[in-house]
């Protein structure tokens, strides 16, 4: 990694956006085909009835509504993949539009593999020549440290970031991640130590490395201990909103001044418009305003929690 162009590029861009927007919010873009059903009256009223147009218009609507409220957007790759070729085209368009708007993209793809396969994944999502080139990528650590290094190397070389899954927000995650080890600690804590090792020597001017970590807000009892184990990593905190995570549970993830962590919300911001009118069909303009209003409220709630931080 001695030939890296910019160790801290992603962390520096994020830190600058946090300061400029006074925000720690990440908005997920999840074009679930079950949700964006062209036959659903609420979807037809807001986005029309052509599947490919619905997909692209939904993504652009979310991006336009939140671009001055969210530090990053986080497209979920699985939902785009489930649309087939139109979905992959829409993902490339979403990433391109976000870059044009100056909004960093965290692609939530949870990739992980070894050797040339890991390098191929890294080339697909962390290489400027790819149509899916993103500012950061979520990666799976459970094949071991050698499987993560190609992602870290590509991220460092291209000024990107990676977010390693350490403690995920799903209810059953503890069946693996909370298992105690004979050497002490849990599986999640062991992965956090791996993240810390991978971060060594990569810290940029912001004080953070390009190797971040995913830590779910739905397990607040683990947030502080994992933050302590990864002092130089940006933490991406999913589970806020629809999954039941609370902003106050994020407080201990932030360093002084509300730095070092980002809170992710998706459905509670981007799909609540279907319920917002209490049966009334909302126009495209009303949907955009609903998304923006919810993003503003989420940003404010997260900021209150972040600025109470004393870690």
C-alpha positions in Angstrom: 0.0 0.0 0.0 3.1 2.2 -0.2 1.9 3.5 -3.6 -1.4 4.8 -2.3 -2.5 8.1 -3.7 -4.6 9.2 -0.8 -4.9 7.2 2.4 -7.6 9.4 4.0 -9.5 10.7 0.9 -12.9 9.3 1.8 -12.6 10.1 5.5 -11.6 13.7 4.7 -14.5 14.2 2.3 -17.0 12.9 4.8 -15.5 15.0 7.6 -15.8 18.1 5.3 -19.4 17.3 4.5 -20.2 16.8 8.2 -18.9 20.3 8.9 -20.4 22.0 5.9 -23.9 20.5 6.3 -23.9 20.1 10.1 -25.2 16.6 9.5 -24.3 13.0 10.4 -27.2 11.5 8.4 -26.8 8.8 5.7 -29.9 8.1 3.6 -30.3 4.7 2.2 -31.7 4.3 -1.3 -33.5 0.9 -1.4 -35.6 0.4 -4.6 -37.3 -2.8 -3.4 -39.4 -4.1 -6.2 -42.2 -5.1 -3.8 -42.3 -1.5 -2.7 -41.9 0.1 -6.1 -44.7 -2.0 -7.6 -46.0 -0.3 -10.8 -49.5 -1.6 -10.0 -49.6 0.1 -6.5 -51.7 3.3 -6.7 -49.3 5.2 -4.5 -46.4 4.4 -6.8 -48.3 5.2 -10.0 -49.4 8.5 -8.6 -45.9 9.5 -7.7 -43.7 7.9 -10.3 -45.9 6.7 -13.2 -46.4 3.1 -14.3 -43.3 2.2 -16.4 -41.0 0.0 -14.3 -37.7 1.3 -15.6 -38.8 4.9 -15.3 -40.1 4.3 -11.8 -36.8 3.0 -10.7 -34.7 5.8 -12.1 -37.2 8.5 -11.0 -37.4 7.2 -7.4 -33.6 7.2 -7.0 -33.3 10.7 -8.5 -36.1 12.0 -6.3 -34.5 10.7 -3.1 -31.1 12.2 -4.1 -32.6 15.6 -5.0 -34.6 15.7 -1.8 -31.8 14.8 0.6 -28.6 16.1 -1.1 -28.3 19.1 1.3 -29.3 17.1 4.4 -27.4 13.8 4.1 -23.6 13.4 4.3 -23.8 10.4 2.0 -26.4 8.3 0.3 -26.3 4.5 0.6 -27.7 2.5 -2.4 -28.5 -1.1 -1.4 -27.0 -3.2 -4.3 -29.3 -6.2 -3.7 -32.4 -4.2 -4.6 -30.9 -2.9 -7.8 -29.7 -6.4 -8.7 -33.2 -7.8 -8.2 -34.5 -5.6 -11.1 -32.0 -7.3 -13.5 -30.3 -5.3 -16.2 -32.6 -2.2 -15.7 -31.6 -2.2 -12.1 -27.9 -2.3 -12.8 -28.3 0.5 -15.2 -30.3 2.5 -12.6 -27.5 1.8 -10.0 -24.9 3.3 -12.4 -27.2 6.3 -13.0 -27.8 6.7 -9.3 -24.1 6.8 -8.5 -23.4 9.1 -11.4 -26.1 11.5 -10.3 -24.9 11.5 -6.8 -21.4 12.3 -7.9 -22.7 15.1 -10.1 -24.5 16.5 -7.0 -21.4 16.2 -4.9 -22.9 13.6 -2.6 -20.6 10.7 -1.6 -21.9 7.2 -2.2 -21.6 4.3 0.2 -22.5 1.2 -1.8 -24.1 -1.3 0.5 -23.0 -4.6 -1.2 -21.4 -6.5 1.7 -18.9 -8.1 -0.6 -16.2 -10.5 0.6 -14.0 -13.1 -0.9 -10.4 -14.2 -1.3 -7.6 -13.7 -3.9 -8.5 -12.6 -7.4 -12.2 -12.7 -6.6 -11.8 -10.0 -3.9 -9.7 -8.0 -6.4 -12.5 -8.3 -9.0 -15.1 -7.1 -6.5 -12.8 -4.2 -5.6 -12.3 -3.4 -9.3 -16.1 -3.4 -9.8 -16.9 -1.0 -7.0 -13.7 0.9 -6.0 -12.0 1.5 -9.3 -12.6 4.9 -11.2 -12.9 3.0 -14.5 -16.1 1.1 -13.3 -19.6 2.4 -13.9 -20.3 1.4 -10.3 -17.3 3.3 -8.8 -18.4 4.4 -5.4 -16.8 6.4 -2.6 -17.1 3.5 -0.2 -18.2 -0.1 0.0 -19.5 -2.3 2.8 -17.4 -5.5 3.0 -17.8 -8.8 4.8 -14.9 -9.9 7.1 -15.8 -13.5 7.8 -13.3 -14.9 5.3 -10.5 -13.3 7.3 -8.1 -10.5 7.1 -6.5 -11.6 3.8 -9.9 -11.3 2.1 -10.2 -7.7 3.3 -6.8 -6.5 2.2 -7.6 -6.2 -1.6 -10.5 -3.9 -0.7 -8.4 -1.8 1.6 -5.7 -1.6 -0.9 -8.1 -0.5 -3.7 -9.8 2.0 -1.4 -6.5 3.5 -0.3 -5.2 3.7 -3.9 -8.3 5.4 -5.2 -9.2 7.7 -2.3 -12.2 5.5 -1.2 -13.3 3.9 2.0 -14.6 0.5 3.2 -17.0 -0.3 6.0 -16.3 -3.7 7.6 -19.3 -5.5 9.0 -18.6 -5.7 12.8 -21.9 -5.8 14.6 -24.9 -5.8 12.2 -28.4 -4.6 13.1 -30.4 -7.7 12.3 -32.0 -9.5 15.3 -30.2 -12.8 14.9 -26.7 -11.3 14.4 -25.7 -12.1 17.9 -25.9 -15.9 17.3 -22.5 -15.4 15.6 -21.2 -12.0 16.4 -21.7 -12.2 20.2 -20.1 -15.7 20.5 -17.4 -15.6 23.2 -13.9 -16.6 22.1 -11.5 -18.8 24.1 -8.9 -16.0 23.7 -11.4 -13.5 25.3 -14.0 -11.1 23.9 -16.5 -11.9 21.2 -16.4 -12.5 17.5 -17.5 -8.9 16.9 -14.7 -7.6 19.1 -12.2 -9.8 17.3 -13.4 -8.3 14.0 -13.1 -4.8 15.5 -9.5 -5.5 16.4 -8.9 -6.6 12.8 -10.3 -3.3 11.6 -8.0 -1.5 14.0 -5.0 -3.4 12.6 -6.0 -2.6 9.0 -6.3 1.1 9.9 -2.8 1.3 11.1 -0.7 3.8 9.1 -3.7 5.0 7.1 -5.0 7.8 9.2 -5.5 11.0 7.3 -5.7 14.7 8.4 -9.2 14.2 9.7 -7.9 11.7 12.3 -9.7 8.8 10.6 -8.6 6.0 8.3 -10.4 4.8 5.2 -11.2 1.6 7.0 -14.6 2.1 8.8 -17.0 -0.2 10.5 -20.7 -1.1 10.5 -22.1 -1.2 14.0 -25.9 -1.6 14.4 -27.8 0.8 16.6 -30.2 -2.0 17.5 -27.5 -3.3 19.9 -26.7 -0.2 21.9 -24.9 -2.3 24.6 -22.1 -3.0 22.1 -21.7 0.5 20.5 -19.3 2.0 23.1 -17.1 -1.0 23.5 -16.7 -1.3 19.8 -16.0 2.4 19.4 -13.2 2.1 22.0 -11.7 -0.8 20.0 -11.7 1.2 16.7 -10.8 4.8 17.7 -9.6 5.8 14.1 -12.5 4.4 12.2 -15.6 6.1 10.9 -18.6 4.1 12.3 -21.6 3.6 10.1 -24.6 3.0 12.3 -27.6 1.3 10.6 -30.9 0.4 12.3 -32.2 3.9 13.0 -35.9 4.4 12.4 -37.8 1.5 10.9 -35.6 -1.1 12.7 -36.1 0.5 16.1 -32.7 2.0 16.7 -32.8 5.3 18.6 -30.6 8.4 17.9 -29.6 8.6 21.6 -28.1 5.1 21.3 -25.6 6.6 18.9 -24.2 9.2 21.3 -21.3 7.1 22.5 -20.2 6.4 18.9 -19.3 10.1 18.3 -16.1 11.8 19.3 -16.2 15.4 20.7 -17.9 17.8 18.3 -20.1 15.1 16.9 -17.3 13.6 14.8 -16.5 10.0 13.7 -19.8 8.4 13.1 -22.7 8.4 10.6 -26.3 7.2 11.2 -28.1 5.5 8.4 -31.8 5.5 7.8 -33.7 4.2 4.8 -37.4 3.2 4.9 -38.3 5.7 7.6 -37.3 8.5 5.2 -37.9 7.2 1.7 -41.0 5.0 1.9 -43.1 6.6 4.6 -44.9 8.7 2.0 -47.1 5.7 1.2 -48.6 6.2 4.7 -48.1 10.0 4.9 -51.4 10.8 3.2 -53.5 8.4 5.3 -54.9 6.8 2.1 -54.5 10.0 0.0 -52.4 9.5 -3.1 -49.5 11.9 -3.2 -48.1 13.6 -6.2 -44.4 13.4 -7.2 -43.9 16.9 -5.7 -45.6 15.9 -2.4 -43.5 12.7 -2.2 -40.3 14.7 -2.7 -41.3 17.1 0.0 -42.2 14.3 2.4 -38.8 12.7 1.9 -37.1 16.0 2.5 -39.1 16.8 5.6 -38.3 13.4 7.1 -34.6 13.8 6.3 -34.6 17.1 8.0 -36.2 15.7 11.1 -33.8 12.7 11.2 -30.8 15.0 10.7 -31.9 17.2 13.6 -32.6 14.2 15.9 -29.2 12.7 15.2 -27.4 16.0 15.7 -28.8 16.4 19.1 -27.5 12.9 20.1 -24.1 13.5 18.4 -23.4 16.8 20.1 -24.1 15.3 23.5 -21.2 12.9 22.9 -18.3 13.0 25.4 -16.2 10.0 24.2 
